[in-house]
Amino acid sequence: MSPDHRPVYIDLRKINLPISAWISITHRITGILVFFITTPIFLILFAYLTNDLSSFTNTVDFFKNNLIYAFLVVLSFLILWLHLLTGLRHLLMDFKIGESLIAAKYSAIFVYIFWIITSLSMCLIVFL
């Protein structure tokens, strides 16, 4: 093998990735978090909330009294929301909608801004 064809080590901290690459990485990371954190939390909460009226009341009271746990549950669902938004963006690009570099850049910016606005409004609704 000649020296020209050696493997190249790319340090991702030193190169400047475009925002469309960051949103793709974010989609993969949130997918892992959704699978290992949000789905079990959802299933456990669903089991407690639908068991009977007293377990529903106890669960609601628990989250009213422990805002840290409530924030962690809301955060896990906001991660799910980001994963859904980035997944929808990827699906649209699979259907050749917004596939150019400029459209990919602006759709990534739109997804992040839309997620931030909807996440803040959801936090205001839940915690105020």
Backbone hydrogen bonds, N-H to C=O, Kabsch-Sander energy under -0.5 kcal/mol:
donor,donor_aa,acceptor,acceptor_aa,energy
5,H,2,S,-1.5
6,R,3,P,-0.9
10,I,8,V,-0.6
11,D,9,Y,-0.6
12,L,10,I,-0.8
14,K,11,D,-1.6
15,I,11,D,-1.0
17,L,15,I,-0.9
21,A,18,P,-0.8
22,W,18,P,-1.7
23,I,19,I,-2.2
24,S,20,S,-1.2
25,I,21,A,-2.3
26,T,22,W,-2.6
27,H,23,I,-2.0
28,R,24,S,-1.7
29,I,25,I,-2.4
30,T,26,T,-2.8
31,G,27,H,-1.6
32,I,28,R,-1.6
33,L,29,I,-2.2
34,V,30,T,-2.8
35,F,31,G,-2.0
36,F,32,I,-2.3
37,I,33,L,-2.5
38,T,33,L,-1.5
39,T,34,V,-2.5
41,I,37,I,-2.0
42,F,38,T,-2.8
43,L,39,T,-2.5
44,I,40,P,-2.5
45,L,41,I,-2.7
46,F,42,F,-2.8
47,A,43,L,-2.0
48,Y,44,I,-2.3
49,L,45,L,-3.1
50,T,46,F,-1.7
51,N,48,Y,-0.7
52,D,48,Y,-0.6
56,F,52,D,-1.9
57,T,53,L,-2.5
58,N,54,S,-2.6
59,T,55,S,-2.2
60,V,56,F,-2.3
61,D,57,T,-2.5
62,F,58,N,-2.3
63,F,59,T,-2.1
64,K,60,V,-1.8
65,N,61,D,-2.0
66,N,62,F,-1.5
67,L,65,N,-0.5
70,A,66,N,-1.9
71,F,67,L,-2.7
72,L,68,I,-2.2
73,V,69,Y,-2.2
74,V,70,A,-2.5
75,L,71,F,-2.8
76,S,72,L,-2.1
77,F,73,V,-1.8
78,L,74,V,-2.1
79,I,75,L,-2.0
80,L,76,S,-1.7
81,W,77,F,-2.1
82,L,78,L,-2.3
83,H,79,I,-2.3
84,L,80,L,-2.4
85,L,81,W,-2.4
86,T,82,L,-2.6
87,G,83,H,-2.2
88,L,84,L,-2.3
89,R,85,L,-2.0
90,H,86,T,-2.2
91,L,87,G,-2.4
92,L,88,L,-2.4
93,M,89,R,-2.0
94,D,90,H,-1.8
95,F,91,L,-1.4
96,K,93,M,-1.4
97,I,92,L,-2.5
98,G,96,K,-0.6
104,A,100,S,-2.6
105,K,101,L,-2.1
106,Y,102,I,-2.4
107,S,103,A,-2.4
108,A,104,A,-1.8
109,I,105,K,-2.1
110,F,106,Y,-2.5
111,V,107,S,-2.4
112,Y,108,A,-2.2
113,I,109,I,-2.6
114,F,110,F,-3.0
115,W,111,V,-2.5
116,I,112,Y,-2.3
117,I,113,I,-2.5
118,T,114,F,-2.5
119,S,115,W,-2.4
120,L,116,I,-2.5
121,S,117,I,-2.2
122,M,118,T,-2.1
123,C,119,S,-2.4
124,L,120,L,-2.3
125,I,121,S,-2.0
126,V,122,M,-2.6
127,F,123,C,-2.7
128,L,124,L,-1.4
